[in-house]
């Protein structure tokens, strides 16, 4: 009887070892899949960061370009003094600026906006069925 128990124990031990090997193999595969998915997500984040950096870089040169313009504006007042008609023209410009905040309250969406941005705006504006709409449909619903 002792031999039957030892045979059963050996058989159970082999089965346990086989299961442990399978488990280790599955864990290794899971780890490699997780590593691959993490690498994919990291690449996506890098791409998004690169897309956002040029936008910030574009705004910085615009600010630098704005600094030289006051110097040119300082040169322009001399001709403005000789032409008094230029002053009323500048007065009509602020009237146009008062109209733009009304338009700014509802931002105009263009094809340069991403679908994700358009869906967020549609959600904020309570557009029904926005999640299944195409970019063109979202643009039409928002504008």
Buried (B, 14 or more C-beta within 10 A) or exposed (E): EEEEEEEEEEEEEEEEEEEEEEEEEEEEEEEEEEEEEEEEEEEEEEEEEEEEEEEEEEEEEEEEEEEEEEEEEEEEEEEBEEEEEEEEEEEEEEEEEEEEEEEEEEEEBEEEBEEEEBBEBBEEEEBEEBEEBEBEBBBEBBE
